[in-house]
Amino acid sequence: MSDRPAPLADPHLLFDPAAGRRDIVILGSTGSIGTQAIDLALRNPDRFRVTALSAAGGRVGLLAEQARQLRVNTVAVAREDVVPALKEALNAQYGASEPLPEILAGPDAATELAASECHTVLNGITGSIGLAPTLAALRAGRTLALANKESLIVGGPLVKALAKPGQIIPVDSEHAALFQALAAGTRADVRKLVVTASGGPFRGRTRAELAHVTVKDALAHPTWAMGPVITINSATLVNKGLEVIEAHLLYDIPFDRIEVVVHPQSYVHSMVEFSDGSTLAQATPPDMRGPIAIGLGWPERVPDAASAFDWTKASTWEFFPLDTEAFPSVGLARHVGTVGSTAPAVFNAANEECVEAFLAGRLPFTAIMDTVSAVVDEHGTPDAGTSLTVADVLEAETWARARAQEMAAQAAVEARA
């Protein structure tokens, strides 16, 4: 019997395989993951009932429309200043005699919602602000469909301390693919996890050729339609670095047994290589509704959740090694993941600030990773012997954001010189 801890995500360990219709809370409902989850729920009312929604507050009209479509009990917004506009939007959607949903507002609203009564919490929030809701859902004993990879990456030890075996179901396409492929064998059978990457819009370019790419260029992802931050992370391959850390934490597989391979078509979402030499791949056309359906419905599958391949048409599937010189982000992510403690939080926070600076036109594309690397180096190696706390994570993030802003400003000055 292995004395290794049970992984956070294991298709063989079901935290709560409740049958029948499941009550779902969706965090980040107006974003890409949230809107697709709602589409899935509306098409499967016998399986899912959405009871509450949360959003940042930038699209109150859409949030009100979602609330009316789903007849939710509660809506939450992070921005208290948009509550009047949200009430107005809700009044416009609901009839005069219809009761309006309860409104929660403020930076802790999504966290409160994550602990509310339901079967599954889908955390589709973007960024490390999703950590508190992740911890709240786990603490409350909810099944967590996790699309917010940042909360696991920055708070890995905190999440691992709370999560029960099988309580987390991954929603990232890559980790949902690994999750499904792992169902074919035992942990002892696994030799390697192979995480696929589309290569983004700059696949095949050298570092020198990346020096002058524009925001428009970086946002033109060839296979996926995502929000701007995730799209830029895909262009730098930071997203893939984060996914390597996430795979390590979810499946308890050492970093030296997690490989990244470039697959431009984005048909194969990831693979598991087993000890007998067999490799199992999970493949679908690029569509996040499939992974979302796994997160919400496992161990049952949701019929027609996403489109399937048309095998009557010819297609070519290609695989290439990762260019680590042009895209050093994966190597840096392995480093911070191995260091642990607050290092992943520093990496993630510095990257978020640099991406914002790039999107605003204040930082060249190649300076994103140069700056993140410099912040990580300056942070150094934290003391791994001490227990990580939420306060530690927040303090490290605050420092990393401030330092990244300073370095990005200096890099912008040097770029103009």
N, C-alpha and C positions, 0 to 999 in steps of 0.2 A: 504493500500500500504506500503510495507517494505521500510525503509529508508536506508537499507544496500546497499553498493555499488554493482554494477553489477560485477560478477566474470570475471576474465581475459579470461577464456575459458568457453563458454556456447553453447551447441549444438543448442539452440533455437535462439541464436543471431548470425546472419551471417554478418560478417564485409563486405564481398564483394562476394556474390554468383555468380560471373561471369560465364556465360555459355561458352561453346566452349573450344578450346584448350588454356591452360594456359602456360604462359612463367614462367619458374622456374629458380631460382639461387640456386645452391647447395654449401654450405659452408662445408668444410671437405669432399671433394668428394672422396678422396682415403682411407677414413676410412670405418668402417663397415656400418654405416648408409648411407654414401655417395654412396658406391658401390652398395648397395641394392636399393637405390633410382634410381640410373642410370639404373639398370636392369629393374625396374618398368617402367621408362620413355621409354626405348627402346622397351619394349613390348606394350606400349600404345602411339604411336606417334600421334594418333588422339586426345589425351587428354592433353599431356604434351610436351612442347618444352623447353629443357634446353638451356638457353642462356649464362650462365657463370658458371665457376667452381672456387673454391678456395681450397687450400691445404697448409699444413705446409711447404712442400718442400722436404720431405724425400723420396718420390717415384715419381720422375719427369717422369720416363718412363710410369708409369701407368697414370699419369695426362695427358700426351701428347696423349696417346691412347684414353682416355676418351674424350678429346677435339675433336679428329678426328672423333670418333664414333658419337658424338652428334652435330658436326659442330657448336660449341659454338662461340660466338663473343669475349669472354674475358676469360682469365685464370689468377688467382692470386696465388702468393706464399708468405708466411710470411718471408721466408729466401731470402734475396737479393743475397746471394752468390751462389745460385743454378740457377740463371737466365741463365748463359751460357749453363749449362747442359740442362735446360728446352728448350732453343732455339734449341739445337742440337737434342733433342728428338722430338720436334715438326717437325723439318725439315725432320727427318727420317720417320715420320708418314704421312706427307702431300706430295702431288705431287708437282713437280717443278712449275707448273702454279697456284697452289692453294694458296689463300691468307691465311696467318697464323693469328690466333687470337691475339688480343691485349694482352699484358702481363703487369700485375700490380705486383709490388713486394714491400715487406717491412711489418713491423708489423701492418700497418693500411690498408693493401691491402684488406683484407676480409671485413673490415668495409666500405670501399669505395664501394665494390661490393654489399654489403647488401643494399645500398641506390640506386642502379642502377635501371633502368626501367625494371619492371617485375610485374607479378601478385603475386607470392609467393616466399618467401625466406625460404629455408630449412636450419636451423642452426644445422648442425651435427658435429660441432666442439666439442672436448672434453676439459673440464676444464673451469675455470673462464675467460680465455682469450676470451670466446665467448660473454662476456657482451657487449662490444662496438659494435660488429655487430648486436646483438639483439636490442640495443637501436637505432642504425642507421636504421634498417629495420622498426621499429615501427614509428620512426620520419618521415620516407619517405612515410608512409602510405601503406606499403606492408602487405599482409597477412603473418604471421609468423608461419611456421610449426616448432615447437620448440622441438628439441631433446637434445639441450644443456641445461640440467636442471640447471647446475651450474650458468648460467647467471641470471636466475630467482631467485635462492637461495641467491646469494651474493648481488644482486641488486634489491631485491623485491620491495621496495618503488619506485625506479627509473623506473622500468618496469611498475608498476601499474600507475604511474603518466602519462606515455606516451600512454599506450595501450588503444585503443578504444574497447568497448564491441564487442566480437566476433572476434577480430583481431588476437588472438593467437589460434592456433590449436595444441594440444599436440601430440607429436610423441612417447614419452616413451610408452611402451606396457601397463603399468599400467594406465597411465593417458589417453591414448586413449581408454582404456576399460571403465574407469569411465565416460569419455566424452560421449561414446555411451550409457551406461546404464542410464545416467542422462537425455537422450533424452526422456525417458519414463515417466518423471514426472516433476513437478515444483520444484523450490528451497524450497518452503515451505513444500513439501512432504518428503524431505530428512531427515532421522534420522541419518544415519551414512555412512561414506565411509570405505570400507574394502579393504585395499591394500594387495595383495598377494605377498609372497616371496618364492622363491624356497628353501631357506635355504642354498643354496650354497653347496660347496663340504664338508663342515664340519657339516652339520646338524646332531644333536644328540650327538655331542661331548661336553664334559665338558670343562670349561676353562683350567683345568689342562692338558687335552688331547690336547689342542691347542698350548701348550707352544713350542713344537719342530716341528711343521709342516714346510714343505719346500715350496719354491716358486713354485716348480713343483706341489706339492699337491694343493696349493691355486689356481693355474691357471687351474686346471682340473674341470671346471664347469660342472655339470651333465646334464644340459639341454640347455644352451645358448652358442653360439660361439660369443665372444665379444673381444674387445681390452684388453690389459693387465691391464690398470688402472681400467676400469669398472669391470673386472673379479675379481680383488683383492677387490674392493669395495663390490662386491657381496659376497665374502668370509667372509668379516668382517661385512656384512650387513649395512655398511655405505651407500651403494646405496639405501637401503630401508629407512634409516633415511632421506636422501636427498629427497626421493620421498614423504615422509610424509610432509616435509616442502613445497615441490612443490604443493602437493594436497591442502594444506591450502591456498597457494597463488593463485592458479588457480581457485579454486572453492569457496573461501571465506567460508570455513567450519572450525569451531574451532578445535583446536588440540585434545580436549577431545572427539570429534566425528569422529576421524580418527583412525582406528584400523589396526594393521598388523597381518596377519595370515600366517603361513607357509604352502605352498602347493607344495610338491616336484615335481609333474608332470609338473608344469608350463603350465597347460592347461587353467585354469581360471586365467585371467590376473588382474582382480579386480572386486569388487562388490559394489553395492549401496543398502543399506537397507532403505526402505521407511517407513513412519509413520504408515502405515497399517499393518506392519509386513512382507511385501513382500521383498524379496531380489532378485535383478536382477544381473546376472553374465554375463560377456562377455568372451567367450571361443573360442580359436583356438589352433591348435598345435603351438609350439614355432617357430615363424617366424616373423621377424621384418618388412617384406614387407607389412603385413596387417596394422599395425599402420602407416607406412609411407604413404600408400595409403589413409588412413583417413586424414592425415595431408595435403596431396597435393590435394585431390579430394573433400573433404567435401563441400557441403552436399550430393554430389553424391558418390556412391560406385564404385570402380574399379573392374569389373568382373575378377575373378580368380587371384586377387592380391597375394593371398597366398593359401596354401593347406588347405583343410577342413578335418574334422574327417571322418574316415571310421567307420560308426556305425554298420557295420556287424561284427566288431571285439570287443571282450570284453576288457574293460579297467577299472582300478580302480583309483578314484580320492580321495586323502587323504588331510586332513586339520589338522594342529597341532598348538597349541599356541606357541608364540615366547618365546624362552629361553633368558630372559633379563639378566641373570647372565653371561652366556657365550658370549652373544652378546649385550653389553651395548650401542652400537652405536645408536640405534633407540631412546632410552631414552635421550641420550645426544643431538641428533638432535632436539627432541621436546623442550628441554630446550633452545637451542640457537634460535630456531624458535620463541619461546615465548618471549625471550629477545629482539630479533629483532636487528635493527640498524646494526652495523658491526659484531655482534656475529656470524651470519651464514657465513660471509666471512672468519672470523678467523678459524672457524671449518673446512670449505672446504679447505682453503689454507694449514692449518696444516696437514690435511689428505693427500693432494696431495704430500707434502714433505715426509711424513712418508711412503706412498706407494712406492714412488721412492726409499727410503732407504731400504725398505723390498725387493723390486725387485732386488736391487743391492747387497743384502746379508749383509747389514750393520745393520739391525734391526730385532729382532725376531717378529713373527707374533702378539703375544699378546701385544707387546709393541707399536703397531700402535695405538690402541685405548687408551692405557695408556698415551701415549705422547700427542695425540690430546686432551684428557681430561685435561691434565695438562696445555696445552697452553690456552685452553678455560677458565680454572679457573683463570689463571694469567691475562688474558685479562679483566676479571671481567664483570661488567654490564655497557655497554655504556649508555650515556645520550640519552634516547629515545625521549626527547623533542626537539632535534635539527634535522633539515632536513638532510637526508643522501645525500651525493654527490658522484660522481665518484671518486673524490680525496680521500674522506674518505675511500671508499672501497679499493682503491689501497694502501693507507697507512696502513690500517689494514692488508691487505694481505701480504705486504712486511714485516711488523713486525712479523706476524704469521709464515711466511716461515723461517725467520731467527731464530726465537725462537724454532721452531720445529726442525730445523737442529741441533741447539745446544743441545737440549734435546735428540734427537735421537742419536747423537754422544755419549753423556754420557750414555744413555741406552745400547748402543752397548758395551761400555767399561765394564759396570756392568755385562752384560750378559756373557762376556768372563772371568770375574774374578772368 
